[in-house]
Amino acid sequence: MHPIVIIGSGMAGYTAAREFRKLNPEHELVMICADDAVNYAKPTLSNALVGNKAPEQIALGDASKMATQLNMRIEPLTWVKEILPEQHQLILEKDGQQTTQPYSKLVLAVGANPVRLAIAGDGSDDIHVVNNLDDYKLFRKNLEQHHDKRVVILGAGLIGCEFANDLQNTQHKVIVIDLAAQPLGRLLPEYVASSFQEKLEDIGIHFELGTTVEKVIKVENGDYQISLANGQSVVADLVLSAIGLQPNLELAKAADIHCSRGILTNGHLETNQADIYAIGDCAEVNGLLLPYVMPIMQQARALAKTLNGEKTHVHYPAMPVAVKTPAAPLTVLPAPVGVDVTWHSEELEDGMIAKATDSQDTLRGFVLLGATAAKQRLSLTKLVPDLIPAAV
Ligand SMILES: Cc1cc2nc3c(=O)[nH]c(=O)nc-3n(C[C@H](O)[C@H](O)[C@H](O)COP(=O)(O)OP(=O)(O)OC[C@H]3O[C@@H](n4cnc5c(N)ncnc54)[C@H](O)[C@@H]3O)c2cc1C
């Protein structure tokens, strides 16, 4: 019997392995990953500065520790170049050498890559992205080399705003630039977004909205001059791009695995190819692409049972996301795409509650801004129907 093979050592890969081991301590398990397979919690990256956490403290375990802990073989720094679904085999590449790896079942946990804007100028190659621990190490190193503490962030989405708050809290001067007219454009109604923005502005974060970056050029002292489409220009020590993530689809597409925005799976996390499953940021499950931690936990639990012989449907309850902006604590449960909702809001002394209800008056989403509103997270979540019911 060939091993179960997991591609990817991110939260999805490791959680799937851990859940499987709870059910089956023995079956041969192999993890192949392009990176060094260090286990870490990615959400920590956008609030590590304020807790004074060095990148080394974020790592929870290296490949050999994880291999022992989970009783599996881990192949770090190894690329999967090709999947041969008919043969149930992978073509691997490590240090320029190609080998093959057979599998009985294959789990794609290949994640997503940052979207990059085409920006002119000799400084554009130096724009940082932070989507893994190595990116973060480089970002921290460059941050520490500059003393003027001026950072420009492209993108006022969840990750851009979290980094902005973390940097501002550590005495950096932050400018956030976004083409949209408001932060967290896709997640918040306009009036909540402006209240959220005000709270971040109150601690000194500056927003330049409705515009984009056209050019980044290197100037003296290792600084960068950033020219905006609205005619303004700013000088900063470094530029961080956080304009979104794109699921990693190339490997799957080349193996004739159906993809849309993500790798398409049914509720059993099965792709169209026999014995190949997808989870995590790369997976579009029943038409839902939810690149967050909670869906990974739900997927991994269901998939572990399936891999252990008990075919199990994933359960998606309502899964709110907490945005890590202490200056404006925010919990968001976006209403499902395609559902028409009406927003109702309630002002509180330290924030607001906004509820999205559908035509049947059923709660489908909400936004909780401030510490008082956050206390309603559990009670409101219980009122929202499951996205994918427990068993269908
Ligand atoms: C800064 C930041 C903060 C976040 N904060 C939150 C939060 O507060 N709450 C929340 O719910 N979510 C948050 N998220 C999202 C959450 O972290 C992700 O949903 C999750 O980490 C994705 O894990 P993953 O395993 O699917 O993907 P990844 O972590 O991207 O892992 C992909 C893996 O696949 C490997 N791989 C890819 N292609 C190949 C190949 N061909 N061969 C071999 N290996 C390959 C990579 O090397 C990597 O090991 C945050 C994300 C970021 C970037």
The ligand as a Tripos MOL2 file, in Angstrom:
@<TRIPOS>MOLECULE
LIG
   53    58     1     0     0
SMALL
NO_CHARGES

@<TRIPOS>ATOM
      1 C1         -0.3630   37.9220    7.5080 C.3       1 LIG1
      2 C2         -1.5630   37.0190    7.5430 C.ar      1 LIG1
      3 C3         -2.4240   37.0770    8.6220 C.ar      1 LIG1
      4 C4         -3.5430   36.2510    8.6680 C.ar      1 LIG1
      5 N1         -4.3880   36.3370    9.7420 N.ar      1 LIG1
      6 C5         -5.4740   35.5360    9.7920 C.ar      1 LIG1
      7 C6         -6.3680   35.5930   10.9140 C.ar      1 LIG1
      8 O1         -6.1930   36.3910   11.8350 O.2       1 LIG1
      9 N2         -7.4420   34.7530   10.9360 N.ar      1 LIG1
     10 C7         -7.6820   33.8540    9.9250 C.ar      1 LIG1
     11 O2         -8.6500   33.0990   10.0020 O.2       1 LIG1
     12 N3         -6.8390   33.7730    8.8500 N.ar      1 LIG1
     13 C8         -5.7420   34.5890    8.7650 C.ar      1 LIG1
     14 N4         -4.9050   34.5030    7.6870 N.ar      1 LIG1
     15 C9         -5.1500   33.4440    6.6830 C.3       1 LIG1
     16 C10        -4.5640   32.0910    7.1520 C.3       1 LIG1
     17 O3         -3.2930   32.2970    7.7250 O.3       1 LIG1
     18 C11        -4.4840   31.1410    5.9600 C.3       1 LIG1
     19 O4         -5.8140   30.8280    5.6140 O.3       1 LIG1
     20 C12        -3.7120   29.8390    6.2090 C.3       1 LIG1
     21 O5         -2.5000   30.0500    6.8680 O.3       1 LIG1
     22 C13        -3.4730   29.1130    4.8640 C.3       1 LIG1
     23 O6         -2.7860   27.9230    5.0540 O.3       1 LIG1
     24 P1         -2.5210   26.8960    3.8510 P.3       1 LIG1
     25 O7         -1.8320   25.7270    4.4710 O.co2     1 LIG1
     26 O8         -3.7600   26.6620    3.0740 O.co2     1 LIG1
     27 O9         -1.5370   27.6380    2.8500 O.3       1 LIG1
     28 P2          0.0730   28.0940    2.9300 P.3       1 LIG1
     29 O10         0.3550   28.4870    4.3200 O.co2     1 LIG1
     30 O11         0.1820   29.0480    1.8500 O.co2     1 LIG1
     31 O12         0.8370   26.7550    2.6320 O.3       1 LIG1
     32 C14         1.0610   26.2670    1.3310 C.3       1 LIG1
     33 C15         2.1630   25.2240    1.3460 C.3       1 LIG1
     34 O13         2.2200   24.5880    0.0690 O.3       1 LIG1
     35 C16         3.5780   24.4510   -0.3360 C.3       1 LIG1
     36 N5          3.5900   24.3160   -1.7900 N.ar      1 LIG1
     37 C17         2.9430   25.0580   -2.7280 C.ar      1 LIG1
     38 N6          3.1850   24.5760   -3.9620 N.ar      1 LIG1
     39 C18         3.9940   23.5000   -3.8130 C.ar      1 LIG1
     40 C19         4.6040   22.5730   -4.7290 C.ar      1 LIG1
     41 N7          4.3890   22.6220   -6.0430 N.pl3     1 LIG1
     42 N8          5.4100   21.6000   -4.2220 N.ar      1 LIG1
     43 C20         5.6220   21.5060   -2.8860 C.ar      1 LIG1
     44 N9          5.0640   22.3440   -1.9890 N.ar      1 LIG1
     45 C21         4.2600   23.3270   -2.4370 C.ar      1 LIG1
     46 C22         4.2320   25.7130    0.2390 C.3       1 LIG1
     47 O14         5.6250   25.5640    0.3140 O.3       1 LIG1
     48 C23         3.5520   25.7570    1.6270 C.3       1 LIG1
     49 O15         4.2130   24.8670    2.5070 O.3       1 LIG1
     50 C24        -3.7920   35.3350    7.6100 C.ar      1 LIG1
     51 C25        -2.9180   35.2960    6.5050 C.ar      1 LIG1
     52 C26        -1.8130   36.1240    6.4610 C.ar      1 LIG1
     53 C27        -0.8940   36.0970    5.2700 C.3       1 LIG1
@<TRIPOS>BOND
     1     1     2 1
     2     2     3 ar
     3     2    52 ar
     4     3     4 ar
     5     4     5 ar
     6     4    50 ar
     7     5     6 ar
     8     6     7 ar
     9     6    13 1
    10     7     8 2
    11     7     9 ar
    12     9    10 ar
    13    10    11 2
    14    10    12 ar
    15    12    13 ar
    16    13    14 ar
    17    14    15 1
    18    14    50 ar
    19    15    16 1
    20    16    17 1
    21    16    18 1
    22    18    19 1
    23    18    20 1
    24    20    21 1
    25    20    22 1
    26    22    23 1
    27    23    24 1
    28    24    25 2
    29    24    26 1
    30    24    27 1
    31    27    28 1
    32    28    29 2
    33    28    30 1
    34    28    31 1
    35    31    32 1
    36    32    33 1
    37    33    34 1
    38    33    48 1
    39    34    35 1
    40    35    36 1
    41    35    46 1
    42    36    37 ar
    43    36    45 ar
    44    37    38 ar
    45    38    39 ar
    46    39    40 ar
    47    39    45 ar
    48    40    41 1
    49    40    42 ar
    50    42    43 ar
    51    43    44 ar
    52    44    45 ar
    53    46    47 1
    54    46    48 1
    55    48    49 1
    56    50    51 ar
    57    51    52 ar
    58    52    53 1
@<TRIPOS>SUBSTRUCTURE
     1 LIG1         1 GROUP 0 **** ****
